[in-house]
Amino acid sequence: MGGKIKSWKKRWFVFDRLKRNFCYYVDKHETKLKGLIYFQAIEEVYYDHLRIATKSPNPSLTFCVKTHDRLYYMVAPSPEAMRIWMDVIVTGAEGYTQFMS
């Protein structure tokens, strides 16, 4: 879901464990970066069954990535994809904290 205009849009995400971030584009052929989320900024990743999910195109596949300054609402294409995406994002964010000490 968009940050300023609250409408649902498709995005192409690229996860980079080495750079400790994931970025997103309008689609997989686009080269201009649309946004970037650093692992260090991620506070929580959770299944959103109460709030925005009711307005989602697919409420049962909607989850949230909470950062210091924004909530990113995302919809996965399947239950399996949602579990994988959430696990990868959480693992990446938790993995980042191992490097901080």
C-alpha positions, 0 to 999 in steps of 0.5 A: 500500500502506498505511503502518501496515497493509500491505494494498493499498487504492485511492487517488485522487491529485491532483498539484499542480505549483504547490503542489509536492506531490501528495495522496491521498484514499480516492476521487475524491469524498472531500474529507478528505485522506488523505495528502500528499507534498511534492516536496522530500521525494521522493528517488527513484521507481523500478520495484519488481521485487524487494521488495514487488512480489511481494506486489502485486496486479499486480507488473509495474505496481508502483512505489515513491516513496521520501521522507525518511521513507517508501516509498510502493508504488503500482500503476498500472492499466496499463503506460502509466499507470505510465510517465506517473505515474512521469514526472510524479512525477519531473518534479515532484520534479526541477522543485522542486529548480530553485527551491531555488538 
